[in-house]
């Protein structure tokens, strides 16, 4: 019996020793990350009077909002006619729109940096989205009235406002809002290009303005670098206790009692959270996303993150908190690329539509191939952001198109997969099998 107890004690001691060694090895952090100057973002000094942000922010103080946002959406989608309420709304925002016009004359839109990303608030972005839509309303109203020059100025201002915000984004939310605003402008530009009554001189003005816009890869790379820095700040804050586990999950909205504080301390232990290893993993994800920015969607290496398993085994793995943390703070790379590709497709589609209509006004026909547009109407043909190939074109259908995120050319199909119907409003083009731009008006005015 004594011998059995001795063996049992030895086995228990060996097991405990093994667990201790395992815990020690599992708790060892990675070395300090190397020099990460590649994530640095330049912020040159700019005087307030030369900063578009100054005027865009001032515009929010003049914004007269509507209580009927659906009417604005329906009018922009061609589902509702113009009416006195919309006219009055556009007129009451004249001072707001004047500030936007002043801002679009600036070369830089430098946003103020918050003390930390965890405390960041951007209340002006929601107002900017509303302003962009309202200015697009005024552009469409001017087009329907036959005030072509005013319609062109307003449409370009919306696209420029969004573009300059995206180009100088300090976070992904800045970038996403910027390209969303720009998209409102491109829709109006596409409608102007397809309107046979718009004078050729105004189309030429649009073409010159479009040459000043895009591409959107530099802005996305900047936003990703800023997000990488924000993520590093959160990792450091979590490691130091400035940001705890409960904050991370609830953004500080839950009162922390003793048990939650105990849990937060346990989750910050070296076994569950290795800050340097986590930081390295976060940086590598952003490094890959930044490399993919300049590539067509088809060539990007970005993959969707698998969902974090919440099984006990997953939670008890070494650095499980760090792994969960990485998946929380790293932006979805695939979705960001889709957003950039949509924005660049809209810009390219607008350029091609304007060029095709300028060609048709002067020669009485649309080009047989897009190559006929170079160099008189375009310096070079834009590439499809999705597969890197030339844009597809059919003079018979009167369509220009990109292949869309399914990366398959369906011959300019506007069918919505799974819906057994084709889109009607131009705003739904991203849902269709191909990303199509019609060279003739899609809506009955």
Order of alpha helices (4+ residues) and beta strands (2+ residues): alpha-alpha-alpha-alpha-alpha-alpha-alpha-alpha-alpha-alpha-alpha-alpha-alpha-alpha-alpha-alpha-beta-beta-beta-beta-beta
